């Protein structure tokens, strides 16, 4: 059995061409059933792991073994309709050893609906519903971004001496959840300045409290194209329905809020810098890379937008041990530990020493292989084509890259991505 998540994401029309078995009769089974009906998909059965003597709508609930014995055909797609139990249900499918039928996650189905919501064969009623959800989500995310901004400032202004303060998708969740002391995890201290609800006086007061005490900051970097691709998927499995997601709200949390002309950008202007999912996952990533280059939303620029602006520290003027994979910057009461994600597994002792925490051990967290989007992400990483301009942005034109990575490391990653470059793009 193959997991066809990337194919389903990119080819919405196949949902009408295949015979669908819904695996799961809980909340997401109900949601999937309703949406499949709206697109006139051919549902041929419903099942649970062991089967139940009951009906789901008008379908008898079969066992997974019954499905294998009856519907193991190339035209059959088993939709795993669960979020909380997805991994277990996927393993159950694998145990049954289907020979011809394929499977997909409910995540891939919803991503496909959103990616192709403008397609001509999308039912008009559903198209209108998605458009309304988009508008509702704009308001929802504006609220949550402001809430994030307020919570970030409040937490950072508290007497927390440790800030896990980083651009995102660099392994920070593992560090934050491993720290036994009181700490705050965040992407930005600058984003509140893009929210007009916060007065300058209030924000300056918070920042003065943060700067006015001893603080240890832990932050990190990662091979940039892998990081950007991972960031595309971040939070894309959150609130699958009824809300519509932009590429990744991780990019809302930092960026040049003052703009090129040093004029403060509004929250809505910042949001519109992030392109939406459209067409295919590869096209969506291409749009995101264009925004990253245009607005310099890359992870290395984050250090200028955030660390330098807030604390006056230019990390690129400080030493970094490329071989060991970390550097420590000290300025007054501010101490910064910067690591490379690729070296994180052997930095436990160094981080423990920095935190003055004996027996510090990393707890793996926020791993992509544990996410519902894992299969789509893994397949896309294998097959994706990137533009020559985007490739050169990091591997030819970005001096900050070489501050953290050796020439040998950069050459290794460069070779890894060269085969994905489309010269025509």
N, C-alpha and C positions, 0 to 999 in steps of 0.2 A: 504494500500500500504506500502510495506517495502522498505527501502533504502538499497540496497545490495552492498554497496561500498566495504566492506571488502571481501565479497565473490568474487566480480568481480576482485579485486586486486589479490587475491590468485588463481583464477581459470580462466585463460585466455581461455581455450578451450570452456567455456560456451558461449563465444561471437559468436561462430559458431553454437551453438546448439539452441540459443534463437532467437526469432523474434524481430528485433530492430525497435523502433520508435525514430527518432531523434526529440527532442523537442528544437527548436531554429534554425533560418535560417540566423543568423548573421555569424560573423567570425568563431566562434567555431563550429557552425553547419556545415559550409563548411569544416573545418579541420577534424571534426569527420567523415563526410561523406567520405572524401577521404581516411582516414585511415581504416575505416570499409570496403571500397571497396578493399583495399590492402590485407586484411585478409579474403576476400570472405565471409563476414558476410551477413546474410539475412535481408536486410532493407525492412520493409514492409510499412513504411509510414514516413511522415515528418509533423510536426505540429508547430503552434505558439499558443499563449494564446487564441486569438480570431479567428484565421484562416485568411487567405488572399486569394483573388481571383487571385492566381498566381501559378506558378510552381517552385519547387526547384529541379533543374535538370529535371527529367521527372516525379517527384512526385507532385501531387496536395497538396497544403499546407492546412492541416486540422486544425480545432479548437481542443483544448484540450478536449472539450466536445464530439466532433465527435470521437476522439480516445477512450474515455471511452465507448461510445455507441457501437463502432465497434470492438475494440481490447482489451477489458478487459479480457484477458486470462492469465493463469498461465505461458504460454510459451512466453509472451511478456515482453520485458524490455524497459522502456522509458528512453532514455539517455538525461539528462538535459545538453544541449550543450551551456553553457554560463559560464562566469567567473564573470562578473560584476553584472549580474542579477540572479545569481544562487539561492539565498535565496528566492527571490520573486517567481521564477518559481517553486521552491519546494513547497511553500505554495499554489500555484495555483493547483498543482497536488493533494495536500492533500484535497483541497476544493472539488475536483471532486469525492472524495470518491471511488476510484478504489477498487474493491473487490478482484481481482486476480492478475492483472498485478503488476510488481515491477518496481522500478526506480533505476538509478545510476547516479552519476555525471560524467562529462567528465574527471574530475580529476582521478576517479577510473579507467576509461578506459585507460588513458595514463600510469598510474602507472602499470597497468596490462601488457601492451605492453612491458614496460621496464623491469619489474620483470621477464618476461618470454621470453626475446629476444633470449635466447639460446635454447629454447625448439625446439624439432625436428619438430613440426608442424608449426613453424613460417615460413612464406614464405621467401625464400632465399633472394629475392630482398630487402624486408623490413629489414631482419637481417643485410644486408650489409649497408643499409641506417642508421640504428641505430649505427652500429660500427663507421661509418664515423662521425656521430653526437657526439659520445663519444670523439673521437679524437679532434674534433673542440671544444668541451666543455672544454677539458683539457686546451687548449690554452686560451679560453675565461675566465675560472675561475682563471687561473694564472694571467691574466691581471687584473681582478677585485680585486683579493686579494692584488696585488701590489698597485692598485689604492686606495683600502680601507686603506692599511698601510700608504700610503702617506697622504691621507685625514685625517686619525686619528691623525697623528703626527702634521699636520698643525693646525687642529682645537684645539687640546689639548695645543699646544704651543701659541695659541692666548690668549688674555686676558680674557678667560673664567674662572671664579672662581669655577664653579660647574661642576664636572664630574660624570655622571651616568655611572659607570665603573664596569662591572659585567660579570659573565660567560655566561649569556644568559638563557632565559626561566625562569626567576625569577621575572617577573612582572615589569621589568625596563622600558618598553615602557610606562606604565601607569604613572610612576613617571616623566619620561622625558617630556612627553606631558603635564603634569600638572604644570611643573615649568614655571613660568612667566618670570624669569630672563634668561639671556643668559647662555646656558649650552651645553655640548657636551655629546653624548651618544656613548659608545664604549664597545667592548669586550676585546681589547688587546692594550697595549703599547709595547708589546714584539715582536709581529709578524713582525714588520719591520726588526728586526735583522735576520730574516730568508730569507730576500730578498736581494740578492747581489747587486742590483742597488743602495742601500742606503749605503753610506760610514759610517764607525764607527764615524768619526768626525762629520758628519751631524747629525746622530742620537743622539750622546752624547750632541750635541749643543741643539737639541730640548728638550731632557730630562732635561738638566740643566735649561732651561727656565721654564719647567713645575714645577720642584722641587723648583725653586727660587722664588716662590710667594705663597701667601695664596690660598689654594685650599680646597674646600669641596667636598668630594667623597661620593656618595651614592651607596651602593652595597647590594646584597641580596643572600639568599640561599633558598632552597626549598627541600621538601622530595625528596631524590635523584633518586629513581627509576621512580617516576612520572616525574621528571624533565628530565631524560634521554629519556624516552619514548616520551615526548613532543618534545624534541630536535630532535628526529628522523624525525619528520614530518616538523619541521621548514624549511621554504623556499621550501618544496617539491611541492608546488603549484605555484612556480615561474618559468616562462619559460617552461611550460609543453612540448612544442614542438617548435623548433626541438631539443632542448638541453636536454642532459641526466644529471640527478642529482645524485651525491653521496648521502650518507645517510643524511648528513646535514653539510653545510659549517660552521655552528656555531662552530664545533670542530676544524676547521682550524685556528680559531682566537685565540687560546691559546693552551698551551701545552709546554712541555719541549723542547724548540728549541735548547737547548745546548746538549740534549741527556745525557745518563748515563755517557759517558766518557768525558763530558764537551766539546764536539766537536760540533760546530754549524751545524745544519741540513739544507740542502737545501730546498727550497720551494717544489720541487717535492717529496722529501722524506717525508715531513710533510703531503702532500696531500695523498700520498699512504698509510698513516696510517689509513685513513678513508675508511672502506669497502664500496662497492657499494650495491645498491638495488639488490637483487637476490632471486629467488625462490618464497618466500612468504614474507609478511611483518614481520611475526614472525621470520623467518630465517634472514631477514635483521637486525632486532633488536638484534638478538643473535650475529651476526657478530660484530655489533657496541659495544655490551657489552664486547666482547673479547678485542676489541681495547681499550676501556676505561680502562679495568683492566691492560692490558699489558703496556700501555703508561701513565697510571694514568691521564687520561683526564677527571677525575671527577670534579665536581664543587668545592669541598673542596680543591683539589690540586691547583685550579686556584689561590687561595690566596697566595700560595707560588711562583707560576710561575710569577704572575703579581704584586700584592701589595707589597710583600716582596722584590722581585727583583728590582722593580722600586723605591719604597720609603723606603725600609729598615724596614718596619713595619711588625711584626709577629702578626697577629690578634689573634692567638691562645694563646698568652701570655697576652691578654687583657680581661677585664671583658665583659661578655655578659649576659643580663637579659633574661633568658630563659622564665620566666613567662610572661613578658611584650612583648617579641619577638623582642627586638632590643638591640643594644649596640653602644656606641659612643667611638671612639678611637681618642686621640689627641697626636700628636707628632710634636713639633715645629709649623710650619705654616700649617701642614696637619691635617685635621679633617675628620674622616670617620664615616659615619652612616651605620650600618649593620642591616638589617632587615630579618625576616623570612617571606616568602610570605604568609604563612598561617595566619600571624598576621597583614598583611598589612592593612586590612580594618579598623582597629582601631588605626592606627598609623598616621593618617593625622595630628593631632595636634603636635605630636613629630617631624615629618618631617618638618612641618611648622616652629617650633621653631628652628630646626637645620639650616634651610635655611634663617631664619629671614624673613619669608614671611607670612604676616598676611592673614588669611582666606584661607590658602592652602587647596585645595580639589583635590582628586584623580580623574582623568578622565580615565575610563576603556579603555584599548587599547590592541591590539594584542591578543584578546581572541580567544581561540580555537574554541568556538561555532560559531564564525563568519567566520571561515575558511572553504574552500571547503573540506578539509580533515577531518572535524569534525566527520562525521559518521564513517569513517574507524578508526580513532583514538579512538573514544569512544568504538566501538565494540572490537577492539584489546585489549584495556585496560581491558575489562571484561574477555576475553578468553585467553590471552597470557600465555605461559609457559616460565619460566625463569630458568636458571641453578642454582643449589645449590651453585656453586662457586661464581656466580654473586651476589646472595642473601647474602651470607656470606661476600662478599667484603665490603658491607655497614653495615650489621646488626651484624657482628661478629668481623670484622677485621679493621674497619675504626674509629680510635679514634677521628678524627675531627668531626664526626657526633654529638657526645655527647657534644661538645663545644657549639652548638647552640640549641640542643633539649634536653628536659628532659627525664629521664628514662621512664616516663609514655607515653610521646609522641612517643618515639622510639618503645616502646612495642605495641602501637596502630597501627603504620604503619607496624611494623613487622608482626602482625597478619593479616593485610590487604593483604600483599604480600605472606605470607606463603602458602596459598592455591594455589598460582600460581607456586610454586617451583616443578620442575620435577626432582626427585631424580636420574633419569637415565642420566641426562645431565651433 
